[in-house]
Amino acid sequence: MKYIKKYRSDIFAQNLYKNTKPKLEFDPTMTTQEFKSWKKELTNKALELMQYPDDMYKNPVVNFIFSKQRLGYRIEKYEINPEPDLWIPFLILIPDKANKNNKVPAVMCCPGSATPKESLCAEDFRDFEYDTAAGRWKFPFANAQAKHFVEQGMVAIATDNVGTGELAGSYERNNIALKLIMKGRNYVGLAVMYRQAILNWVKKQEYVDRKRIGLAGHSLGTETTMFLALFDKDVKAVIHNDFVANNNQRIISCYPPADFLYNAHWHIVPSMHEWFSFPDLLAGFAPNKLIVSEGGITEDLLKIRKAYEISGAKDNLSIYYYPDFQDEKDRKYDFKKIPENIEMLEYFKYANVNVEKHFFKADLVVPWMVKALK
């Protein structure tokens, strides 16, 4: 069939992204006062887009399940009921030295994709007497975020992503995400909501220093940390272990022929692209401490750096690329116009991404967090 260009709906949809600038996109020419006003507006809009339920509990029930001693720390399991019909299990690793007279920092660990919370704790699933979702996890030691932090004397909290691990059910999470959207909710908003509820409870524990709270996100987990960092004023430091890129540009470049949002509907936050993109959320976290450990599109990273300069905290931002691209001379596509209609792997060249080395950069970010929460 021969298509008439001016009638094509796909071109109309593409042009919405090309010709319409997000309403709350970060402006690097802002003054310090304008930045503060923008940050407040960004935070309010981001919170609105999470689509929290009206009937979420102010003080959710938390039930203790078990405690197991490990070398130098204990691992405890709890469940929380943040809204009707929703129960979320979580694990917390507590150093032996932590108590009411020796309060320690706490880090919430948010995993990538379908990695279960037990992997974050470097635990064998059989020790917990239940099965987990099938699959092989790449870089299991590096991705054991919670274990790394507790070994540094910090409390570490581990949770599953929606529809994975113990939160899995009879159909896969893509359909869960679409079902939530059709009912006025969304996957990211649900994850942010229950992680906020867990973090609120953790901050009340007598062994936690609520003035030293951090977030660590890897891959999909960064979508929780970017939002939660804006909402929770106790969060002082964030690890962003993924590449940074403007979502709008990624959609323009990779659709078509690549699947829209890589056929992963759990990334959809309805109306988000009308208002802002991920780099805007990271810019909005300034002046607090932030490390980006897998680089991204240099132009977007420079905008975040500008936000930290505007807020008078340029030293609070650390940016590292994949080792393959850490040296500027190896970033062959910096500042080049990203074409349309390219495959994802072609797009990654512009984003300075090495997909095969996408894992939690523990050797880099764990010492950074220790220093950030001193």
Secondary structure, 3 states (H helix, E strand, C coil): CCCCHHHCHHHHHHHHHHHCCCCCCCCCCCCHHHHHHHHHHHHHHHHHHCCCCCCCCCCCEEEEEEEEEECCEEEEEEEEEEECCEEEEEEEEEECCCECCECEEEEEEECCCCCCHHHHCCCCHHHHCCCCCCCCCCCCCCCCHHHHHHCCCCEEEEECCCCCHHHCCCCCHHHHHHHHHHCCCCHHHHHHHHHHHHHHHHCCCCCEEEEEEEEEEECCHHHHHHHHHHHCCCEEEEEEECCECCHHHHHHHHCCCCCHHHHCHHHCCCCHHHHCCHHHHHHHCCCCEEEECCCECHHHHHHHHHHHHHCCCHHHEEECCCHHHCCHHHCCCCCCCCCCCCCHHHHHHHCCCCHHHCCCCHHHHHHHHHHHCC
